[in-house]
Amino acid sequence: MSLEVSFDVIHHRDAEITEDAQRKAFNNSVLALCPLCLCGELFAGDLSLASSEQSPILEMLVIKKTFPCVRALDGVTFDLHAGEIHALVGENGAGKSTLMKVLGGVYPYPEYGGEIRINGAVQRFGNIRQAEGAGIAVVFQELSLVKDMTVGENIFLGREPRKFGIVRWDELYRRAHQLLTDLRLSIDPRTPVRNLGIGQQQLVEIAKALSQNARILVLDEPTAALTESEVETLV
């Protein structure tokens, strides 16, 4: 089945959008329509110029992906500008998550056809770490947290602040606390992940993505496991 794509662009070039209108549009896109959304980096300047005069920060061109006996993606093309939030809409099995796994390096080149460009430069990711290095952070529907580790350890897993090869635990937990505070989460970063509910774990995953200073943030069904108050925190 081919991918059905529908976009909801927040920063429209023909009108000034208020912060409240942006929140409502994001809420409608993510909660009512889409299982998956993409957010481009904030555009520091006149929002009316963001889509019309700036080059896209991300282009996915004629992306194709085939599994045995199944063509999951059949020539999908779209772009993303700074300051935009896009929603990808489609039936179960339409290929939305597959497309994001291509973007996130889960399916490395050349396991797919087509081209990925970031700021005009062609990217051929061989793994997830390379995609992260290019500024892409993906929060997948399936949680990837290590249950026996703390919240802070999970957020900076593999990227722990170190000095002379020794993990700086105070710095790690300080930065984790700041990320959680930004998300309005009253969680002690020293809490083991297994002590959290599914909704809180989902928000920790988002905090982990934000800790990478990503330019492109991808959320796969971000509100599926969240309560109403947690959804309000996210949007």
C-alpha positions in Angstrom: 0.0 0.0 0.0 1.4 3.4 -0.9 1.8 6.2 1.7 -1.0 8.7 2.0 0.4 12.0 3.1 -1.3 15.1 4.4 0.4 18.2 5.8 -0.7 20.8 8.3 1.8 23.6 8.1 1.8 25.9 11.1 3.8 28.8 9.9 1.8 29.8 6.8 3.6 32.5 4.6 0.4 34.4 3.8 -0.8 35.2 7.4 0.5 35.9 10.8 -0.3 33.0 13.1 -0.7 33.7 16.8 0.9 31.4 19.5 -2.6 30.2 20.5 -3.5 29.4 16.9 -0.2 27.4 16.6 -1.1 25.4 19.7 -4.6 24.6 18.4 -3.2 23.6 15.0 -0.6 21.4 16.5 -3.2 19.9 18.8 -5.6 19.2 15.9 -2.8 17.8 13.8 -1.4 15.4 16.3 -4.4 14.4 18.3 -7.2 14.4 15.8 -5.5 13.5 12.6 -2.0 12.1 12.6 -0.2 9.2 14.0 3.1 10.9 13.2 4.4 14.4 13.0 7.6 16.2 12.0 8.9 19.5 13.5 11.5 21.7 11.9 13.8 23.9 13.9 12.5 27.3 15.0 13.0 30.0 12.4 14.6 33.1 14.0 13.1 35.8 11.8 10.1 36.9 9.9 7.8 33.9 9.9 6.2 35.1 6.6 9.5 34.4 4.9 10.1 30.9 6.5 8.3 28.9 3.8 8.6 31.3 0.8 12.3 32.3 0.8 14.2 29.8 2.9 15.4 26.5 1.4 14.0 23.4 3.1 16.1 21.9 5.8 14.9 18.4 4.9 13.9 16.9 1.5 12.9 13.3 1.0 12.8 12.6 -2.7 11.0 9.6 -4.4 11.6 7.4 -1.4 10.9 3.7 -2.1 11.1 0.7 0.3 10.2 -2.9 -0.4 9.9 -5.8 1.9 9.3 -9.4 0.7 6.1 -9.4 -1.4 5.2 -5.9 -0.1 6.0 -2.4 -1.5 5.8 -0.2 1.7 6.8 3.1 0.1 6.3 3.9 -3.6 8.0 7.2 -4.5 7.2 9.4 -1.5 8.4 13.0 -1.8 8.0 15.9 0.7 10.1 18.7 2.3 10.3 20.4 5.6 11.2 24.1 6.3 12.4 25.7 9.5 9.5 26.5 11.9 7.0 24.0 10.3 5.1 21.2 11.9 3.9 18.5 9.4 1.4 15.7 10.0 1.6 12.5 8.0 -1.8 10.8 7.8 -2.6 7.3 6.6 -4.2 4.0 7.4 -2.4 1.4 9.4 0.2 -0.2 7.2 0.3 2.7 4.9 4.1 3.2 5.5 4.3 6.2 7.8 6.6 4.5 10.3 8.6 2.9 7.5 9.3 6.4 6.0 10.5 7.7 9.4 12.7 4.6 9.9 14.3 5.4 6.5 14.9 9.0 7.7 16.2 7.9 11.1 18.8 5.4 9.8 17.0 2.3 10.9 16.9 1.2 7.3 20.3 2.2 6.1 21.3 3.1 2.6 21.0 1.4 0.1 18.2 -0.7 1.6 15.8 2.0 0.2 15.5 3.9 -3.0 15.4 7.7 -3.5 17.3 10.5 -1.9 17.5 12.3 1.5 18.8 15.9 1.6 19.5 18.0 4.6 20.2 21.7 3.8 20.6 20.6 0.2 23.3 18.0 0.9 22.6 14.4 0.0 22.7 12.1 3.1 23.1 8.4 3.0 22.8 7.2 6.6 24.3 3.9 7.5 22.9 3.7 11.0 20.9 5.6 13.6 23.9 7.4 15.0 24.7 9.0 11.7 21.1 10.3 11.4 21.4 11.7 14.9 24.7 13.3 14.0 22.9 15.1 11.1 20.4 16.6 13.5 17.5 14.1 13.3 15.8 12.7 16.4 13.0 10.1 16.1 10.8 9.1 19.0 9.4 5.8 17.8 6.1 4.3 18.9 8.0 1.4 20.5 9.7 2.7 23.6 13.5 2.1 23.8 14.2 2.9 27.4 16.3 0.6 29.7 13.9 -0.2 32.5 16.6 -0.9 35.1 18.4 2.4 34.5 17.4 5.8 35.9 15.6 8.5 33.9 18.8 10.6 33.7 20.9 7.6 32.6 18.4 6.8 29.8 18.2 10.4 28.6 22.0 10.6 28.1 22.7 6.9 27.4 25.8 6.7 25.2 26.3 10.5 25.5 27.1 10.8 29.1 29.1 14.0 30.0 32.6 12.9 30.9 35.8 14.4 32.2 39.0 12.4 31.8 36.9 9.4 30.9 34.8 9.5 34.1 31.1 10.1 33.9 30.1 13.5 35.6 27.0 12.2 37.3 26.1 15.6 38.9 26.2 17.2 35.5 24.2 14.4 33.9 21.4 14.7 36.5 21.5 18.5 36.5 21.0 18.5 32.7 18.3 15.8 32.9 16.5 17.8 35.6 16.5 20.8 33.4 15.0 18.9 30.4 12.3 17.4 32.6 11.5 20.8 34.0 11.2 22.2 30.5 8.6 19.5 29.8 6.9 20.3 33.1 7.5 16.8 34.5 7.9 16.5 38.2 10.1 13.4 38.0 13.3 12.9 39.9 15.9 12.1 37.2 17.4 9.5 39.6 14.1 7.5 39.5 14.4 4.1 37.8 12.4 4.0 34.6 10.5 0.9 35.7 8.8 2.9 38.4 7.2 5.2 35.8 3.9 4.8 34.0 3.8 4.3 30.2 2.8 8.0 29.6 5.7 9.3 31.7 8.0 6.9 29.9 6.8 8.4 26.6 7.6 11.9 27.8 11.1 10.7 28.9 11.6 9.4 25.4 10.8 12.9 24.1 13.1 14.5 26.7 15.8 12.1 25.4 15.2 13.3 21.8 15.3 17.0 22.9 18.6 16.4 24.7 20.3 15.8 21.3 19.7 19.4 20.2 18.0 18.0 17.1 17.1 20.3 14.2 14.4 17.8 13.1 12.1 16.1 15.6 10.0 13.2 14.5 7.2 11.9 16.8 5.5 8.5 15.9 2.1 8.4 17.5 3.3 10.7 20.3 0.0 10.9 22.2 -1.2 7.3 22.0 -0.1 6.4 25.5 -0.6 9.8 27.2 -3.3 11.0 29.5 -5.1 14.3 28.8 -2.8 16.2 31.2 0.3 14.7 29.6 -1.0 15.6 26.2 -1.4 19.2 27.3 2.2 19.1 28.5 3.4 17.8 25.1 1.5 20.3 23.0 
